[in-house]
Amino acid sequence: MTCRSPRLFSRRRFVSRLRVGHGFDVHRLVPDRALIVGGVNIPFDMGLDGHSDADVLLHAIADALLGAAGLPDIGQHFPPNDDQYKNADSGVLLKRVRQYVNDAGFSVICNVDVTIIAEEPKMAAYIPQMRENIARILDISKSQVGVKATTMEQLGSVGRKEGIAAIAVCLISSDE
C-alpha cells in the first residue's frame, strides 16, 4: 500500500486512513557533551543537554509520529526521570516509536519532513547522513525523508546559540 493509492481518495477512506502529525523539540547547548542530531555525531565544542542523547531532530520526529497515531507524546513513553533512558540512543527510541505506531494500526509512513533550527554549527554537510539514518530507522526510503536547516537570524534563545530546535511533520496511513 502506498500513499498514492486511488483507494485513498474516497472521502470516507481518506479521512480515516491518512493522519498528519507535528512534532517540536528544543534542547539547550552545554559543554562536555556530544552533539548528536539526526543520529549524526557532529564535531562541535558543545552538545545538547537531555536525559537521553538529546537528539532534538529524532525527538521531534518521534512526537510527530506519535501525534499522528493519536498516541501520548515521547515524554510519556520514555519519561525523563526513568534511569533506563539515561543517555539512551534516540535512534533506538525512534525505532520503538515506529513499532508503537504500527501497533496502533498505522503501518505506512508516507513521509517525514523536518527542519533543524540552529545558529551553529552549520548542518548542511550532515543532512545526507541524517536522511539516511532516519530512513533506516523508520524502514522507509530516503526519498520519503526531507531534512532542512535554518537559523533564527540571531533572535531568541536559539538565535543566541543557547540551544537547537527541530520541527517535524509526518504523514502516516493505515493498511485497512
NUDRENSE-538991 format. One line per field, with one value per atom (N, C-alpha, C, CB): chain; residue number from 1; atom name; x, y, z. Coordinates in steps of 0.02 Angstrom, whole numbers, padded with zeros to 5 digits. Atoms other than C-alpha are relative to their C-alpha. Last residue first. Glycine has a CB too. Layout:
ch = c(A_...)
i = c(NUM_...)
at = c(CA_...)
east = c(X_...)
north = c(Y_...)
up = c(Z_...)
***
This chain:
ch = c(A_A_A_A_A_A_A_A_A_A_A_A_A_A_A_A_A_A_A_A_A_A_A_A_A_A_A_A_A_A_A_A_A_A_A_A_A_A_A_A_A_A_A_A_A_A_A_A_A_A_A_A_A_A_A_A_A_A_A_A_A_A_A_A_A_A_A_A_A_A_A_A_A_A_A_A_A_A_A_A_A_A_A_A_A_A_A_A_A_A_A_A_A_A_A_A_A_A_A_A_A_A_A_A_A_A_A_A_A_A_A_A_A_A_A_A_A_A_A_A_A_A_A_A_A_A_A_A_A_A_A_A_A_A_A_A_A_A_A_A_A_A_A_A_A_A_A_A_A_A_A_A_A_A_A_A_A_A_A_A_A_A_A_A_A_A_A_A_A_A_A_A_A_A_A_A_A_A_A_A_A_A_A_A_A_A_A_A_A_A_A_A_A_A_A_A_A_A_A_A_A_A_A_A_A_A_A_A_A_A_A_A_A_A_A_A_A_A_A_A_A_A_A_A_A_A_A_A_A_A_A_A_A_A_A_A_A_A_A_A_A_A_A_A_A_A_A_A_A_A_A_A_A_A_A_A_A_A_A_A_A_A_A_A_A_A_A_A_A_A_A_A_A_A_A_A_A_A_A_A_A_A_A_A_A_A_A_A_A_A_A_A_A_A_A_A_A_A_A_A_A_A_A_A_A_A_A_A_A_A_A_A_A_A_A_A_A_A_A_A_A_A_A_A_A_A_A_A_A_A_A_A_A_A_A_A_A_A_A_A_A_A_A_A_A_A_A_A_A_A_A_A_A_A_A_A_A_A_A_A_A_A_A_A_A_A_A_A_A_A_A_A_A_A_A_A_A_A_A_A_A_A_A_A_A_A_A_A_A_A_A_A_A_A_A_A_A_A_A_A_A_A_A_A_A_A_A_A_A_A_A_A_A_A_A_A_A_A_A_A_A_A_A_A_A_A_A_A_A_A_A_A_A_A_A_A_A_A_A_A_A_A_A_A_A_A_A_A_A_A_A_A_A_A_A_A_A_A_A_A_A_A_A_A_A_A_A_A_A_A_A_A_A_A_A_A_A_A_A_A_A_A_A_A_A_A_A_A_A_A_A_A_A_A_A_A_A_A_A_A_A_A_A_A_A_A_A_A_A_A_A_A_A_A_A_A_A_A_A_A_A_A_A_A_A_A_A_A_A_A_A_A_A_A_A_A_A_A_A_A_A_A_A_A_A_A_A_A_A_A_A_A_A_A_A_A_A_A_A_A_A_A_A_A_A_A_A_A_A_A_A_A_A_A_A_A_A_A_A_A_A_A_A_A_A_A_A_A_A_A_A_A_A_A_A_A_A_A_A_A_A_A_A_A_A_A_A_A_A_A_A_A_A_A_A_A_A_A_A_A_A_A_A_A_A_A_A_A_A_A_A_A_A_A_A_A_A_A_A_A_A_A_A_A_A_A_A_A_A_A_A_A_A_A_A_A_A_A_A_A_A_A_A_A_A_A_A_A_A_A_A_A_A_A_A_A_A_A_A_A_A_A_A_A_A_A_A_A_A_A_A_A_A_A_A_A_A_A_A_A_A_A_A_A)
i = c(176_176_176_176_175_175_175_175_174_174_174_174_173_173_173_173_172_172_172_172_171_171_171_171_170_170_170_170_169_169_169_169_168_168_168_168_167_167_167_167_166_166_166_166_165_165_165_165_164_164_164_164_163_163_163_163_162_162_162_162_161_161_161_161_160_160_160_160_159_159_159_159_158_158_158_158_157_157_157_157_156_156_156_156_155_155_155_155_154_154_154_154_153_153_153_153_152_152_152_152_151_151_151_151_150_150_150_150_149_149_149_149_148_148_148_148_147_147_147_147_146_146_146_146_145_145_145_145_144_144_144_144_143_143_143_143_142_142_142_142_141_141_141_141_140_140_140_140_139_139_139_139_138_138_138_138_137_137_137_137_136_136_136_136_135_135_135_135_134_134_134_134_133_133_133_133_132_132_132_132_131_131_131_131_130_130_130_130_129_129_129_129_128_128_128_128_127_127_127_127_126_126_126_126_125_125_125_125_124_124_124_124_123_123_123_123_122_122_122_122_121_121_121_121_120_120_120_120_119_119_119_119_118_118_118_118_117_117_117_117_116_116_116_116_115_115_115_115_114_114_114_114_113_113_113_113_112_112_112_112_111_111_111_111_110_110_110_110_109_109_109_109_108_108_108_108_107_107_107_107_106_106_106_106_105_105_105_105_104_104_104_104_103_103_103_103_102_102_102_102_101_101_101_101_100_100_100_100_99_99_99_99_98_98_98_98_97_97_97_97_96_96_96_96_95_95_95_95_94_94_94_94_93_93_93_93_92_92_92_92_91_91_91_91_90_90_90_90_89_89_89_89_88_88_88_88_87_87_87_87_86_86_86_86_85_85_85_85_84_84_84_84_83_83_83_83_82_82_82_82_81_81_81_81_80_80_80_80_79_79_79_79_78_78_78_78_77_77_77_77_76_76_76_76_75_75_75_75_74_74_74_74_73_73_73_73_72_72_72_72_71_71_71_71_70_70_70_70_69_69_69_69_68_68_68_68_67_67_67_67_66_66_66_66_65_65_65_65_64_64_64_64_63_63_63_63_62_62_62_62_61_61_61_61_60_60_60_60_59_59_59_59_58_58_58_58_57_57_57_57_56_56_56_56_55_55_55_55_54_54_54_54_53_53_53_53_52_52_52_52_51_51_51_51_50_50_50_50_49_49_49_49_48_48_48_48_47_47_47_47_46_46_46_46_45_45_45_45_44_44_44_44_43_43_43_43_42_42_42_42_41_41_41_41_40_40_40_40_39_39_39_39_38_38_38_38_37_37_37_37_36_36_36_36_35_35_35_35_34_34_34_34_33_33_33_33_32_32_32_32_31_31_31_31_30_30_30_30_29_29_29_29_28_28_28_28_27_27_27_27_26_26_26_26_25_25_25_25_24_24_24_24_23_23_23_23_22_22_22_22_21_21_21_21_20_20_20_20_19_19_19_19_18_18_18_18_17_17_17_17_16_16_16_16_15_15_15_15_14_14_14_14_13_13_13_13_12_12_12_12_11_11_11_11_10_10_10_10_9_9_9_9_8_8_8_8_7_7_7_7_6_6_6_6_5_5_5_5_4_4_4_4_3_3_3_3_2_2_2_2_1_1_1_1)
at = c(N_CA_C_CB_N_CA_C_CB_N_CA_C_CB_N_CA_C_CB_N_CA_C_CB_N_CA_C_CB_N_CA_C_CB_N_CA_C_CB_N_CA_C_CB_N_CA_C_CB_N_CA_C_CB_N_CA_C_CB_N_CA_C_CB_N_CA_C_CB_N_CA_C_CB_N_CA_C_CB_N_CA_C_CB_N_CA_C_CB_N_CA_C_CB_N_CA_C_CB_N_CA_C_CB_N_CA_C_CB_N_CA_C_CB_N_CA_C_CB_N_CA_C_CB_N_CA_C_CB_N_CA_C_CB_N_CA_C_CB_N_CA_C_CB_N_CA_C_CB_N_CA_C_CB_N_CA_C_CB_N_CA_C_CB_N_CA_C_CB_N_CA_C_CB_N_CA_C_CB_N_CA_C_CB_N_CA_C_CB_N_CA_C_CB_N_CA_C_CB_N_CA_C_CB_N_CA_C_CB_N_CA_C_CB_N_CA_C_CB_N_CA_C_CB_N_CA_C_CB_N_CA_C_CB_N_CA_C_CB_N_CA_C_CB_N_CA_C_CB_N_CA_C_CB_N_CA_C_CB_N_CA_C_CB_N_CA_C_CB_N_CA_C_CB_N_CA_C_CB_N_CA_C_CB_N_CA_C_CB_N_CA_C_CB_N_CA_C_CB_N_CA_C_CB_N_CA_C_CB_N_CA_C_CB_N_CA_C_CB_N_CA_C_CB_N_CA_C_CB_N_CA_C_CB_N_CA_C_CB_N_CA_C_CB_N_CA_C_CB_N_CA_C_CB_N_CA_C_CB_N_CA_C_CB_N_CA_C_CB_N_CA_C_CB_N_CA_C_CB_N_CA_C_CB_N_CA_C_CB_N_CA_C_CB_N_CA_C_CB_N_CA_C_CB_N_CA_C_CB_N_CA_C_CB_N_CA_C_CB_N_CA_C_CB_N_CA_C_CB_N_CA_C_CB_N_CA_C_CB_N_CA_C_CB_N_CA_C_CB_N_CA_C_CB_N_CA_C_CB_N_CA_C_CB_N_CA_C_CB_N_CA_C_CB_N_CA_C_CB_N_CA_C_CB_N_CA_C_CB_N_CA_C_CB_N_CA_C_CB_N_CA_C_CB_N_CA_C_CB_N_CA_C_CB_N_CA_C_CB_N_CA_C_CB_N_CA_C_CB_N_CA_C_CB_N_CA_C_CB_N_CA_C_CB_N_CA_C_CB_N_CA_C_CB_N_CA_C_CB_N_CA_C_CB_N_CA_C_CB_N_CA_C_CB_N_CA_C_CB_N_CA_C_CB_N_CA_C_CB_N_CA_C_CB_N_CA_C_CB_N_CA_C_CB_N_CA_C_CB_N_CA_C_CB_N_CA_C_CB_N_CA_C_CB_N_CA_C_CB_N_CA_C_CB_N_CA_C_CB_N_CA_C_CB_N_CA_C_CB_N_CA_C_CB_N_CA_C_CB_N_CA_C_CB_N_CA_C_CB_N_CA_C_CB_N_CA_C_CB_N_CA_C_CB_N_CA_C_CB_N_CA_C_CB_N_CA_C_CB_N_CA_C_CB_N_CA_C_CB_N_CA_C_CB_N_CA_C_CB_N_CA_C_CB_N_CA_C_CB_N_CA_C_CB_N_CA_C_CB_N_CA_C_CB_N_CA_C_CB_N_CA_C_CB_N_CA_C_CB_N_CA_C_CB_N_CA_C_CB_N_CA_C_CB_N_CA_C_CB_N_CA_C_CB_N_CA_C_CB_N_CA_C_CB_N_CA_C_CB_N_CA_C_CB_N_CA_C_CB_N_CA_C_CB_N_CA_C_CB_N_CA_C_CB_N_CA_C_CB_N_CA_C_CB_N_CA_C_CB_N_CA_C_CB_N_CA_C_CB_N_CA_C_CB_N_CA_C_CB_N_CA_C_CB_N_CA_C_CB_N_CA_C_CB_N_CA_C_CB)
east = c(00067_-00351_-00033_-00045_00000_-00166_-00068_00052_00015_-00167_-00003_-00068_00060_-00079_-00010_00002_00003_00052_-00067_00010_00063_00101_00003_-00014_00000_00237_-00070_00025_00067_00287_00003_-00032_00011_00442_-00074_00026_00071_00511_-00007_-00031_00019_00683_-00076_00031_00069_00768_-00012_-00049_00019_00949_-00071_00050_00030_01009_-00012_-00065_00011_01093_-00028_-00046_-00041_01165_-00004_00073_-00057_01088_00047_-00024_-00039_00974_00061_-00044_-00035_00915_00044_-00050_-00051_00874_00039_-00031_00020_00782_00058_-00052_00056_00834_-00015_-00062_-00025_01007_-00055_00048_-00024_00933_00018_-00053_00050_00839_00020_-00009_-00021_00938_-00059_00062_00006_00886_00027_-00073_-00027_00910_-00006_00075_-00024_00817_00029_-00057_-00035_00784_00027_00059_-00026_00657_00032_-00056_-00026_00631_00027_00055_00057_00522_00020_-00033_00040_00658_-00062_-00021_-00030_00771_-00040_00073_-00048_00652_00027_-00031_00031_00567_00056_-00043_00010_00618_-00041_-00035_00072_00595_-00018_-00027_00035_00772_-00074_00010_-00017_00848_-00040_00075_00030_00757_00012_00027_00072_00805_-00036_-00029_00014_00987_-00074_00034_-00011_00996_-00016_00073_00054_00917_00007_00000_00061_01036_-00057_-00018_-00005_01184_-00062_00064_00007_01131_00003_00055_00068_01100_-00006_-00030_00023_01272_-00069_00000_-00044_01361_-00025_00070_00007_01214_00042_00021_00023_01208_00004_-00070_00036_01304_-00014_00041_-00041_01355_-00044_00048_-00062_01290_-00009_00061_-00047_01139_00067_00011_-00062_01019_00042_00040_-00009_00842_00060_-00065_-00044_00829_00009_00069_-00042_00680_00039_-00042_-00025_00595_00042_00042_-00034_00487_00020_-00046_-00020_00433_00038_00044_-00059_00342_00011_-00006_-00004_00214_00060_-00064_-00023_00243_00010_00067_-00035_00135_00020_-00045_-00058_00084_00041_-00023_-00026_-00035_00066_00011_00036_-00141_00023_-00071_00061_-00092_-00039_00017_00047_00035_-00066_00031_00024_00122_-00053_00058_00043_00133_-00029_00039_00062_00202_-00050_00015_00039_00328_-00066_00042_00025_00388_-00043_00060_00058_00401_-00030_00020_00055_00516_-00063_00019_00020_00627_-00058_00061_00041_00627_-00023_00038_00066_00689_-00047_00007_00033_00831_-00070_00042_00017_00878_-00036_00063_00066_00868_-00020_00001_-00007_01014_-00070_00032_00025_00984_00011_-00075_-00047_01096_-00022_00068_-00058_00981_00050_00032_-00008_00828_00058_-00064_-00014_00831_00010_-00057_-00072_00851_00014_00029_-00010_00670_00072_-00051_-00022_00653_00011_-00051_-00067_00650_00025_00001_-00003_00500_00071_-00035_-00069_00512_00012_00052_-00027_00334_00069_00003_00042_00251_00028_-00072_-00013_00393_-00041_-00013_-00062_00379_00017_00058_-00064_00199_00061_00007_-00032_00042_00069_00005_-00032_-00034_00031_00054_00044_-00158_00027_-00068_00033_-00063_-00048_00051_00039_-00018_-00040_00045_00059_00036_-00045_00021_00046_00153_-00064_00034_00029_00231_-00050_00055_00044_00256_-00034_00041_00062_00322_-00048_00015_00038_00450_-00066_00042_00031_00504_-00042_00054_00055_00534_-00036_00027_00055_00635_-00059_00025_00036_00739_-00057_00048_00033_00785_-00040_00052_00058_00823_-00039_00022_00003_00943_-00066_00005_00028_00956_-00001_00040_-00054_01069_-00021_00022_-00026_00941_00060_-00055_-00005_00911_00028_-00068_00062_00948_00012_-00030_00014_01077_-00067_-00002_00067_01132_-00012_-00052_00050_01316_-00067_00022_00055_01454_-00047_-00038_-00025_01626_-00054_00035_00017_01566_00023_-00076_-00054_01602_-00017_00066_-00026_01432_00056_-00056_-00042_01385_00038_00050_-00068_01247_00037_-00001_-00042_01089_00071_-00030_00018_00981_00042_00006_00060_01074_-00015_00008_00029_01203_-00065_-00011_00055_01315_-00023_00021_-00001_01422_-00061_00002_00052_01426_00005_-00071_-00015_01561_-00054_00013_-00067_01489_00004_00053_-00042_01301_00070_-00032_-00069_01178_00041_00030_-00052_00997_00068_-00001_-00046_00871_00053_00033_-00055_00718_00042_-00026_-00043_00583_00055_00030_-00048_00434_00042_-00036_-00041_00321_00049_00038_-00047_00176_00039_-00037_-00025_00072_00052_00030_-00057_-00038_00020_-00017_-00007_-00154_00064_00002_-00058_-00218_-00001_00003_-00062_-00335_00063_-00003_-00016_-00494_00069_-00052_00000_-00514_00025_-00069_-00053_-00465_00006_-00013_-00063_-00574_00057_00016_00002_-00732_00067_-00056_00002_-00697_00005_-00064_00070_-00645_-00002_-00035_00032_-00469_-00076_00020_-00003_-00370_-00045_00070_00050_-00424_-00002_00015_00063_-00326_-00054_-00024_00053_-00166_-00065_-00010_00028_-00037_-00058_00054_00041_00004_-00032_00040_-00037_00067_-00048_00037_00041_00000_00043_-00047)
north = c(00031_-00065_00011_00027_00047_-00026_-00031_-00054_00068_00129_-00044_-00004_00029_00285_-00069_-00004_00072_00405_-00025_-00021_00026_00581_-00075_00022_00065_00669_-00016_-00056_00017_00840_-00067_00057_00057_00885_-00006_-00066_00006_01042_-00058_00067_00037_01048_-00004_-00071_00023_01160_-00039_00060_00021_01193_-00026_-00054_00066_01285_-00013_-00005_00033_01436_-00070_00041_00061_01500_-00036_00017_-00018_01674_-00060_00026_-00051_01636_00023_00059_00038_01479_00047_-00037_00042_01584_-00042_-00046_00049_01716_-00041_-00044_-00018_01805_-00056_00015_-00026_01785_00024_00056_-00067_01759_00037_00040_-00045_01608_00073_-00013_-00035_01491_00041_00046_-00072_01361_00030_00022_-00036_01178_00075_-00020_-00067_01058_00031_00044_-00033_00872_00066_-00045_-00066_00784_00029_00046_-00039_00597_00066_-00039_-00017_00495_00043_-00064_-00048_00492_00022_-00028_-00066_00407_00054_00000_-00022_00260_00069_00001_-00032_00195_00020_00061_00050_00075_00028_-00062_00005_00207_-00052_00067_00011_00186_-00012_00061_00067_00166_-00016_-00006_00050_00317_-00071_00007_-00002_00424_-00052_00070_00028_00372_-00003_00043_00072_00402_-00033_-00016_00030_00573_-00075_00030_-00002_00619_-00033_00073_00056_00560_-00001_00006_00065_00674_-00060_-00006_00017_00819_-00065_00057_00059_00820_-00024_00013_00057_00941_-00065_00015_00023_01063_-00062_00056_00069_01074_-00029_-00004_00006_01232_-00073_00032_00001_01227_-00002_-00060_00038_01346_-00068_00037_-00050_01460_-00034_00057_-00008_01315_00055_-00066_-00072_01270_00010_00034_-00012_01096_00076_-00038_-00059_01072_00006_00064_-00031_00906_00062_-00050_-00061_00818_00038_00043_-00039_00637_00060_-00042_-00044_00540_00034_00052_-00027_00406_00045_00038_-00069_00306_00026_00004_-00035_00153_00069_00004_00038_00025_00036_-00065_-00041_00132_-00030_00074_00011_00016_00041_00013_-00040_00071_-00005_00073_00034_-00071_00036_-00008_00061_00006_-00035_-00048_-00025_00174_-00058_00049_-00023_00089_00024_00057_00059_-00003_00019_-00045_00029_00159_-00061_-00019_-00041_00233_-00027_00074_00023_00088_00039_00007_00066_00129_-00029_-00048_-00012_00310_-00065_00042_-00022_00255_00012_00065_00059_00156_00018_-00030_00043_00305_-00062_-00018_-00021_00414_-00038_00074_-00015_00316_00017_-00060_00047_00319_00027_-00014_00004_00429_-00049_-00021_-00044_00394_-00013_-00012_-00042_00304_00050_00037_00044_00160_00039_-00050_00013_00290_-00046_-00030_00073_00347_-00015_-00035_00019_00532_-00075_00024_-00025_00589_-00015_00074_-00055_00477_00021_-00022_00005_00373_00056_00005_00066_00337_-00011_-00008_00051_00484_-00070_00005_-00002_00602_-00050_00069_00036_00549_-00003_00032_-00026_00607_-00039_00072_-00049_00503_00020_-00028_00029_00414_00055_-00051_-00012_00479_-00028_-00027_00063_00397_00009_-00053_00022_00566_-00063_-00013_-00042_00627_-00021_00071_00017_00480_00040_00011_00067_00505_-00019_-00053_-00006_00692_-00067_00023_-00032_00663_00009_00068_00046_00537_00031_-00018_00050_00653_-00048_-00038_-00034_00795_-00049_00061_-00010_00677_00034_00042_00063_00620_00005_-00056_00016_00800_-00065_-00005_-00043_00853_-00018_00073_-00011_00709_00036_-00067_-00066_00732_00016_00053_-00033_00578_00069_-00043_00049_00531_00033_-00021_00063_00637_-00055_-00020_00038_00799_-00065_-00013_00025_00932_-00037_00058_-00014_00953_-00034_-00023_00050_00962_00018_-00070_00009_01091_-00054_00067_-00008_01115_-00006_00066_-00067_01043_00004_00015_-00030_00889_00073_-00002_-00058_00820_00031_00052_-00032_00644_00056_-00052_-00016_00603_00035_00045_00060_00514_00010_-00055_00046_00656_-00063_00035_-00025_00775_-00046_00075_00051_00716_00028_-00068_-00029_00845_-00052_00067_00011_00756_00033_-00075_00047_00833_-00006_00023_00068_00923_-00051_-00001_00027_01098_-00073_00042_00000_01133_-00027_-00043_00018_01177_00007_00044_-00049_01181_-00029_00018_00018_01066_00055_-00069_-00047_01102_-00023_00075_00012_00988_00053_-00071_-00053_01004_-00021_00068_00005_00875_00058_-00066_-00056_00878_-00009_00068_-00014_00730_00055_-00063_-00045_00704_00010_00069_-00042_00554_00042_-00043_-00043_00461_00043_00045_00036_00311_00043_-00030_00050_00376_-00032_-00054_-00028_00538_-00051_00026_-00050_00468_00025_00058_00035_00313_00050_-00045_00036_00415_-00033_-00052_-00047_00539_-00036_00042_-00005_00410_00039_-00072_-00062_00462_-00002_00022_-00049_00330_00060_00023_00017_00192_00052_-00068_-00033_00280_-00015_-00023_00047_00225_00037_-00051_-00022_00364_-00045_00001_-00059_00344_00025_00055_-00063_00170_00057_00008_-00059_00000_00062_00000)
up = c(00004_00311_-00067_00054_00056_00289_-00011_00010_-00021_00399_-00063_00040_00026_00341_00030_-00077_-00008_00404_-00026_00074_00024_00355_00006_-00075_00033_00451_-00025_00047_00020_00513_-00037_-00046_00045_00610_-00017_00031_00014_00693_-00050_-00029_00060_00772_-00004_-00001_00002_00899_-00065_00005_00068_00947_00005_-00029_00011_01101_-00073_00038_-00064_01180_-00009_00044_-00002_01016_00067_-00015_-00042_01040_00010_00068_00036_00892_00039_-00016_00052_00982_-00040_-00048_-00032_01135_-00051_00052_-00050_01036_00025_-00028_-00044_00876_00049_-00042_-00064_00796_00047_-00013_00015_00622_00064_-00039_-00028_00692_-00012_00075_-00061_00581_00025_-00014_00004_00453_00065_-00013_-00058_00416_-00013_00013_00016_00303_00063_-00029_-00056_00308_-00025_00028_00015_00197_00062_-00027_-00056_00211_-00025_00039_-00042_00093_00060_00025_00036_-00041_00039_-00068_-00011_00086_-00036_-00025_00050_00075_00018_-00071_00057_00232_-00048_00021_00052_00370_-00058_00030_00011_00507_-00053_-00021_-00064_00574_-00011_00047_-00025_00400_00064_00014_00044_00328_00026_-00072_-00013_00478_-00043_-00015_-00067_00466_00013_00054_00001_00278_00066_-00019_00041_00293_-00003_-00070_-00041_00434_-00037_00019_-00047_00328_00046_00042_00035_00185_00047_-00053_00019_00307_-00039_-00040_-00036_00387_-00022_00073_00017_00268_00031_00024_00070_00277_-00016_-00047_00005_00468_-00071_00024_00063_00510_-00013_-00059_00060_00692_-00062_00000_00008_00746_00031_00031_00025_00725_-00016_00052_-00037_00740_-00031_00002_-00010_00686_00045_00030_-00057_00611_00005_-00007_00004_00495_00065_-00013_-00062_00466_-00016_00040_00021_00337_00063_-00048_-00058_00362_-00027_00051_00002_00228_00067_-00055_00068_00191_-00009_-00017_-00009_00349_-00071_00044_00054_00321_00023_-00063_00024_00452_-00052_-00027_00054_00554_-00025_00023_00063_00659_-00059_00011_-00002_00835_-00066_00014_-00045_00840_00004_00069_00035_00688_00042_-00015_00053_00778_-00040_-00047_-00033_00934_-00053_00050_-00018_00824_00034_00046_00064_00743_00015_-00046_00018_00919_-00065_-00009_-00042_00964_-00015_00076_00026_00815_00041_00000_00059_00873_-00032_-00051_-00024_01045_-00059_00042_-00029_00967_00023_00058_00057_00860_00023_-00039_00025_01016_-00063_-00015_00071_01091_-00028_-00040_00050_01278_-00070_00011_00056_01387_-00055_00025_-00010_01536_-00056_00071_00060_01466_00006_-00015_00058_01590_-00065_-00009_00011_01728_-00059_00062_00000_01713_-00020_-00048_-00067_01760_00007_00052_-00014_01579_00070_-00011_-00050_01545_00016_00063_-00025_01384_00050_-00060_00016_01327_00029_-00076_-00033_01415_-00013_-00026_-00072_01368_00040_00026_-00014_01186_00074_-00038_00024_01173_00025_00021_-00044_01200_-00025_00072_-00059_01049_00044_-00020_-00057_00921_00064_-00014_-00019_00777_00059_00016_00057_00702_00016_-00061_00007_00872_-00057_-00009_-00055_00898_-00005_00068_00014_00726_00054_-00004_00058_00754_-00015_-00062_-00020_00930_-00059_00031_-00043_00868_00021_00063_00044_00727_00041_-00039_00035_00852_-00047_-00040_-00048_00962_-00033_00060_-00006_00812_00050_00021_00064_00774_00005_-00056_00009_00953_-00063_-00003_00073_00982_-00016_-00039_00015_01171_-00074_00036_00037_01199_-00025_-00060_00048_01332_-00034_-00053_-00036_01487_-00045_00028_-00005_01398_00035_-00069_-00067_01362_00000_00051_-00025_01183_00066_-00051_00019_01143_00030_00022_-00047_01143_-00026_00011_-00068_01064_00053_00007_-00024_00899_00072_-00008_-00037_00791_00019_-00041_00034_00741_00042_-00014_-00051_00794_-00035_00033_00022_00670_00057_-00064_-00006_00728_-00023_-00040_00055_00663_00000_-00066_00033_00779_-00059_-00024_00044_00905_-00027_00037_00038_00987_-00050_-00035_00073_01117_-00031_-00016_00021_01292_-00076_00022_-00022_01388_-00016_00074_00012_01365_00023_00036_-00060_01355_-00017_00056_00014_01216_00064_-00057_-00016_01275_-00020_00075_-00054_01192_00006_-00012_-00009_01085_00059_00010_-00057_01017_00001_-00001_-00014_00902_00060_00013_-00060_00822_00006_00000_-00006_00701_00064_-00002_-00067_00643_-00002_00032_-00001_00491_00073_-00034_-00059_00476_-00005_00064_-00002_00324_00062_-00063_00013_00333_00005_-00067_-00050_00415_-00009_00000_-00068_00321_00050_00019_-00005_00152_00071_-00049_-00010_00173_00011_-00060_-00063_00195_00016_00000_-00056_00055_00068_-00002_-00016_-00073_00065_00008_00015_-00115_00003_-00065_-00055_-00026_-00012_00010_-00051_-00146_00056_00029_00016_-00284_00052_-00069_00018_-00195_-00016_00055_00064_-00195_-00023_-00053_-00011_-00011_-00063_00032_00002_-00046_00012_-00067_00000_00000_00000_00059)
***
